[in-house]
Amino acid sequence: MKGKKTGKAKSTPCPKCGSIDVIPILYGYPGPGMMEGAEKGLISLGGCCVGDRDPRKQCKTCGEEFDRPPARGSKISP
């Protein structure tokens, strides 16, 4: 079946503890869907203020927040 997701997507392991129990951090004013996702532990709420280098993932095992975008103007290796 095309377009149907099967199982969990591969996740980047936590750089602190190595756990793969990682969830996305979402920013902005949370609506009912975001609140429900946070209550179920499917997402982490990052707050309403959004910055350029806010972390995009949080480890559910140790709480580490990671996967920050590169700083503007920094060179990314190929």
N, CA, C and O atoms as a GROMACS GRO file, in nm:
protein
  312
    1MET      N    1   0.083  -0.118   0.000
    1MET     CA    2   0.000   0.000   0.000
    1MET      C    3   0.087   0.124   0.000
    1MET      O    4   0.171   0.142   0.088
    2LYS      N    5   0.068   0.209  -0.097
    2LYS     CA    6   0.146   0.332  -0.104
    2LYS      C    7   0.095   0.434  -0.004
    2LYS      O    8  -0.024   0.442   0.024
    3GLY      N    9   0.189   0.512   0.050
    3GLY     CA   10   0.152   0.621   0.137
    3GLY      C   11   0.121   0.584   0.281
    3GLY      O   12   0.105   0.672   0.365
    4LYS      N   13   0.111   0.457   0.310
    4LYS     CA   14   0.079   0.415   0.446
    4LYS      C   15   0.208   0.394   0.524
    4LYS      O   16   0.299   0.324   0.479
    5LYS      N   17   0.215   0.455   0.641
    5LYS     CA   18   0.333   0.439   0.725
    5LYS      C   19   0.321   0.310   0.805
    5LYS      O   20   0.215   0.278   0.859
    6THR      N   21   0.431   0.238   0.812
    6THR     CA   22   0.431   0.114   0.889
    6THR      C   23   0.537   0.126   0.998
    6THR      O   24   0.657   0.129   0.969
    7GLY      N   25   0.493   0.131   1.121
    7GLY     CA   26   0.586   0.138   1.233
    7GLY      C   27   0.642   0.278   1.251
    7GLY      O   28   0.602   0.372   1.183
    8LYS      N   29   0.735   0.289   1.345
    8LYS     CA   30   0.797   0.417   1.376
    8LYS      C   31   0.908   0.450   1.277
    8LYS      O   32   0.977   0.362   1.226
    9ALA      N   33   0.922   0.578   1.252
    9ALA     CA   34   1.034   0.624   1.169
    9ALA      C   35   1.162   0.611   1.252
    9ALA      O   36   1.157   0.617   1.375
   10LYS      N   37   1.274   0.592   1.185
   10LYS     CA   38   1.400   0.584   1.257
   10LYS      C   39   1.427   0.716   1.326
   10LYS      O   40   1.407   0.823   1.268
   11SER      N   41   1.471   0.709   1.450
   11SER     CA   42   1.495   0.828   1.528
   11SER      C   43   1.644   0.843   1.557
   11SER      O   44   1.716   0.745   1.570
   12THR      N   45   1.687   0.967   1.565
   12THR     CA   46   1.824   0.995   1.603
   12THR      C   47   1.839   0.964   1.752
   12THR      O   48   1.760   1.015   1.832
   13PRO      N   49   1.936   0.884   1.791
   13PRO     CA   50   1.950   0.854   1.934
   13PRO      C   51   1.994   0.977   2.014
   13PRO      O   52   2.057   1.068   1.960
   14CYS      N   53   1.960   0.978   2.139
   14CYS     CA   54   1.997   1.087   2.228
   14CYS      C   55   2.150   1.092   2.242
   14CYS      O   56   2.213   0.990   2.267
   15PRO      N   57   2.210   1.212   2.225
   15PRO     CA   58   2.355   1.222   2.237
   15PRO      C   59   2.405   1.207   2.380
   15PRO      O   60   2.524   1.184   2.402
   16LYS      N   61   2.316   1.220   2.478
   16LYS     CA   62   2.357   1.211   2.618
   16LYS      C   63   2.350   1.067   2.670
   16LYS      O   64   2.445   1.019   2.732
   17CYS      N   65   2.236   0.998   2.645
   17CYS     CA   66   2.220   0.865   2.704
   17CYS      C   67   2.209   0.753   2.600
   17CYS      O   68   2.213   0.635   2.636
   18GLY      N   69   2.194   0.788   2.471
   18GLY     CA   70   2.187   0.688   2.365
   18GLY      C   71   2.049   0.629   2.342
   18GLY      O   72   2.032   0.544   2.255
   19SER      N   73   1.949   0.671   2.419
   19SER     CA   74   1.813   0.619   2.403
   19SER      C   75   1.756   0.658   2.267
   19SER      O   76   1.788   0.765   2.214
   20ILE      N   77   1.672   0.572   2.213
   20ILE     CA   78   1.603   0.606   2.089
   20ILE      C   79   1.458   0.646   2.117
   20ILE      O   80   1.379   0.664   2.024
   21ASP      N   81   1.423   0.660   2.244
   21ASP     CA   82   1.289   0.705   2.284
   21ASP      C   83   1.289   0.858   2.281
   21ASP      O   84   1.300   0.924   2.385
   22VAL      N   85   1.278   0.912   2.160
   22VAL     CA   86   1.293   1.055   2.134
   22VAL      C   87   1.164   1.108   2.070
   22VAL      O   88   1.104   1.042   1.986
   23ILE      N   89   1.124   1.228   2.112
   23ILE     CA   90   1.003   1.290   2.056
   23ILE      C   91   1.037   1.429   2.002
   23ILE      O   92   1.135   1.490   2.045
   24PRO      N   93   0.958   1.478   1.907
   24PRO     CA   94   0.982   1.613   1.854
   24PRO      C   95   0.938   1.720   1.954
   24PRO      O   96   0.847   1.700   2.033
   25ILE      N   97   1.006   1.834   1.948
   25ILE     CA   98   0.967   1.952   2.025
   25ILE      C   99   0.896   2.045   1.928
   25ILE      O  100   0.953   2.084   1.826
   26LEU      N  101   0.773   2.082   1.961
   26LEU     CA  102   0.696   2.172   1.876
   26LEU      C  103   0.682   2.307   1.945
   26LEU      O  104   0.664   2.314   2.067
   27TYR      N  105   0.690   2.412   1.866
   27TYR     CA  106   0.685   2.549   1.918
   27TYR      C  107   0.560   2.620   1.868
   27TYR      O  108   0.502   2.581   1.766
   28GLY      N  109   0.519   2.723   1.939
   28GLY     CA  110   0.403   2.801   1.904
   28GLY      C  111   0.293   2.781   2.006
   28GLY      O  112   0.304   2.699   2.097
   29TYR      N  113   0.186   2.859   1.989
   29TYR     CA  114   0.073   2.848   2.081
   29TYR      C  115   0.004   2.714   2.059
   29TYR      O  116  -0.042   2.687   1.948
   30PRO      N  117  -0.004   2.628   2.161
   30PRO     CA  118  -0.060   2.494   2.141
   30PRO      C  119  -0.213   2.494   2.130
   30PRO      O  120  -0.283   2.550   2.214
   31GLY      N  121  -0.262   2.430   2.027
   31GLY     CA  122  -0.405   2.407   2.013
   31GLY      C  123  -0.442   2.276   2.081
   31GLY      O  124  -0.357   2.212   2.143
   32PRO      N  125  -0.567   2.237   2.070
   32PRO     CA  126  -0.612   2.114   2.135
   32PRO      C  127  -0.534   1.989   2.091
   32PRO      O  128  -0.505   1.902   2.173
   33GLY      N  129  -0.501   1.980   1.962
   33GLY     CA  130  -0.427   1.864   1.913
   33GLY      C  131  -0.287   1.855   1.972
   33GLY      O  132  -0.241   1.746   2.007
   34MET      N  133  -0.219   1.971   1.982
   34MET     CA  134  -0.085   1.972   2.042
   34MET      C  135  -0.092   1.938   2.190
   34MET      O  136  -0.008   1.865   2.242
   35MET      N  137  -0.193   1.991   2.258
   35MET     CA  138  -0.207   1.962   2.401
   35MET      C  139  -0.230   1.812   2.423
   35MET      O  140  -0.172   1.752   2.514
   36GLU      N  141  -0.314   1.753   2.340
   36GLU     CA  142  -0.341   1.609   2.351
   36GLU      C  143  -0.214   1.528   2.324
   36GLU      O  144  -0.185   1.432   2.396
   37GLY      N  145  -0.140   1.566   2.220
   37GLY     CA  146  -0.015   1.497   2.188
   37GLY      C  147   0.086   1.506   2.301
   37GLY      O  148   0.156   1.409   2.330
   38ALA      N  149   0.094   1.622   2.367
   38ALA     CA  150   0.186   1.640   2.479
   38ALA      C  151   0.143   1.556   2.599
   38ALA      O  152   0.226   1.495   2.666
   39GLU      N  153   0.012   1.553   2.625
   39GLU     CA  154  -0.038   1.473   2.737
   39GLU      C  155  -0.012   1.324   2.716
   39GLU      O  156   0.010   1.250   2.812
   40LYS      N  157  -0.014   1.280   2.591
   40LYS     CA  158   0.012   1.140   2.559
   40LYS      C  159   0.162   1.109   2.549
   40LYS      O  160   0.200   0.993   2.532
   41GLY      N  161   0.247   1.212   2.559
   41GLY     CA  162   0.391   1.192   2.550
   41GLY      C  163   0.441   1.173   2.409
   41GLY      O  164   0.550   1.118   2.388
   42LEU      N  165   0.363   1.218   2.310
   42LEU     CA  166   0.402   1.203   2.170
   42LEU      C  167   0.486   1.320   2.120
   42LEU      O  168   0.562   1.306   2.025
   43ILE      N  169   0.470   1.436   2.185
   43ILE     CA  170   0.546   1.556   2.152
   43ILE      C  171   0.582   1.628   2.280
   43ILE      O  172   0.525   1.602   2.386
   44SER      N  173   0.678   1.719   2.270
   44SER     CA  174   0.712   1.807   2.381
   44SER      C  175   0.679   1.949   2.337
   44SER      O  176   0.707   1.988   2.224
   45LEU      N  177   0.620   2.028   2.425
   45LEU     CA  178   0.587   2.166   2.393
   45LEU      C  179   0.706   2.254   2.428
   45LEU      O  180   0.752   2.257   2.542
   46GLY      N  181   0.755   2.327   2.327
   46GLY     CA  182   0.874   2.409   2.345
   46GLY      C  183   0.845   2.552   2.384
   46GLY      O  184   0.938   2.627   2.416
   47GLY      N  185   0.720   2.593   2.382
   47GLY     CA  186   0.686   2.730   2.420
   47GLY      C  187   0.643   2.812   2.300
   47GLY      O  188   0.653   2.768   2.186
   48CYS      N  189   0.595   2.932   2.329
   48CYS     CA  190   0.542   3.019   2.224
   48CYS      C  191   0.650   3.100   2.154
   48CYS      O  192   0.634   3.137   2.038
   49CYS      N  193   0.759   3.129   2.223
   49CYS     CA  194   0.868   3.208   2.164
   49CYS      C  195   0.959   3.115   2.085
   49CYS      O  196   1.013   3.018   2.139
   50VAL      N  197   0.975   3.145   1.957
   50VAL     CA  198   1.053   3.059   1.868
   50VAL      C  199   1.181   3.132   1.831
   50VAL      O  200   1.179   3.247   1.788
   51GLY      N  201   1.294   3.063   1.848
   51GLY     CA  202   1.424   3.118   1.812
   51GLY      C  203   1.487   3.043   1.697
   51GLY      O  204   1.436   2.940   1.653
   52ASP      N  205   1.600   3.094   1.648
   52ASP     CA  206   1.670   3.034   1.535
   52ASP      C  207   1.738   2.902   1.570
   52ASP      O  208   1.756   2.816   1.484
   53ARG      N  209   1.775   2.886   1.696
   53ARG     CA  210   1.855   2.769   1.735
   53ARG      C  211   1.788   2.685   1.842
   53ARG      O  212   1.855   2.623   1.924
   54ASP      N  213   1.656   2.682   1.842
   54ASP     CA  214   1.584   2.602   1.940
   54ASP      C  215   1.600   2.453   1.907
   54ASP      O  216   1.599   2.416   1.789
   55PRO      N  217   1.613   2.368   2.009
   55PRO     CA  218   1.624   2.224   1.984
   55PRO      C  219   1.496   2.169   1.922
   55PRO      O  220   1.387   2.219   1.948
   56ARG      N  221   1.512   2.065   1.841
   56ARG     CA  222   1.397   2.006   1.771
   56ARG      C  223   1.356   1.871   1.826
   56ARG      O  224   1.251   1.819   1.788
   57LYS      N  225   1.437   1.813   1.916
   57LYS     CA  226   1.405   1.680   1.971
   57LYS      C  227   1.432   1.678   2.120
   57LYS      O  228   1.517   1.752   2.172
   58GLN      N  229   1.358   1.590   2.190
   58GLN     CA  230   1.380   1.571   2.333
   58GLN      C  231   1.379   1.422   2.365
   58GLN      O  232   1.295   1.348   2.316
   59CYS      N  233   1.473   1.381   2.447
   59CYS     CA  234   1.482   1.242   2.492
   59CYS      C  235   1.383   1.221   2.605
   59CYS      O  236   1.383   1.295   2.703
   60LYS      N  237   1.299   1.119   2.592
   60LYS     CA  238   1.203   1.089   2.697
   60LYS      C  239   1.269   1.018   2.815
   60LYS      O  240   1.213   1.016   2.924
   61THR      N  241   1.386   0.960   2.793
   61THR     CA  242   1.455   0.887   2.900
   61THR      C  243   1.526   0.982   2.996
   61THR      O  244   1.510   0.970   3.118
   62CYS      N  245   1.605   1.076   2.942
   62CYS     CA  246   1.685   1.163   3.030
   62CYS      C  247   1.644   1.311   3.023
   62CYS      O  248   1.691   1.391   3.104
   63GLY      N  249   1.558   1.348   2.927
   63GLY     CA  250   1.512   1.486   2.917
   63GLY      C  251   1.601   1.577   2.834
   63GLY      O  252   1.570   1.695   2.817
   64GLU      N  253   1.711   1.524   2.781
   64GLU     CA  254   1.803   1.605   2.700
   64GLU      C  255   1.731   1.661   2.578
   64GLU      O  256   1.659   1.589   2.508
   65GLU      N  257   1.751   1.791   2.551
   65GLU     CA  258   1.698   1.855   2.431
   65GLU      C  259   1.814   1.872   2.334
   65GLU      O  260   1.919   1.923   2.371
   66PHE      N  261   1.794   1.830   2.208
   66PHE     CA  262   1.904   1.833   2.112
   66PHE      C  263   1.853   1.853   1.971
   66PHE      O  264   1.734   1.880   1.951
   67ASP      N  265   1.939   1.839   1.874
   67ASP     CA  266   1.912   1.858   1.731
   67ASP      C  267   1.880   2.005   1.701
   67ASP      O  268   1.773   2.038   1.650
   68ARG      N  269   1.976   2.090   1.734
   68ARG     CA  270   1.961   2.233   1.705
   68ARG      C  271   2.003   2.260   1.561
   68ARG      O  272   2.100   2.201   1.513
   69PRO      N  273   1.932   2.350   1.491
   69PRO     CA  274   1.974   2.386   1.356
   69PRO      C  275   2.110   2.456   1.360
   69PRO      O  276   2.145   2.515   1.462
   70PRO      N  277   2.186   2.450   1.252
   70PRO     CA  278   2.316   2.519   1.251
   70PRO      C  279   2.296   2.670   1.260
   70PRO      O  280   2.194   2.724   1.215
   71ALA      N  281   2.394   2.736   1.318
   71ALA     CA  282   2.388   2.882   1.329
   71ALA      C  283   2.391   2.943   1.190
   71ALA      O  284   2.454   2.890   1.098
   72ARG      N  285   2.324   3.054   1.174
   72ARG     CA  286   2.324   3.122   1.044
   72ARG      C  287   2.467   3.162   1.009
   72ARG      O  288   2.543   3.211   1.092
   73GLY      N  289   2.499   3.139   0.885
   73GLY     CA  290   2.633   3.175   0.837
   73GLY      C  291   2.737   3.068   0.862
   73GLY      O  292   2.850   3.080   0.814
   74SER      N  293   2.703   2.961   0.937
   74SER     CA  294   2.801   2.856   0.960
   74SER      C  295   2.803   2.762   0.839
   74SER      O  296   2.701   2.741   0.773
   75LYS      N  297   2.918   2.709   0.812
   75LYS     CA  298   2.933   2.619   0.698
   75LYS      C  299   2.898   2.477   0.740
   75LYS      O  300   2.938   2.430   0.847
   76ILE      N  301   2.823   2.410   0.655
   76ILE     CA  302   2.785   2.272   0.680
   76ILE      C  303   2.870   2.181   0.593
   76ILE      O  304   2.881   2.203   0.473
   77SER      N  305   2.929   2.081   0.654
   77SER     CA  306   3.013   1.988   0.580
   77SER      C  307   2.927   1.900   0.491
   77SER      O  308   2.818   1.861   0.530
   78PRO      N  309   2.976   1.868   0.372
   78PRO     CA  310   2.898   1.779   0.282
   78PRO      C  311   2.891   1.638   0.333
   78PRO      O  312   2.830   1.552   0.270
   0.00000   0.00000   0.00000
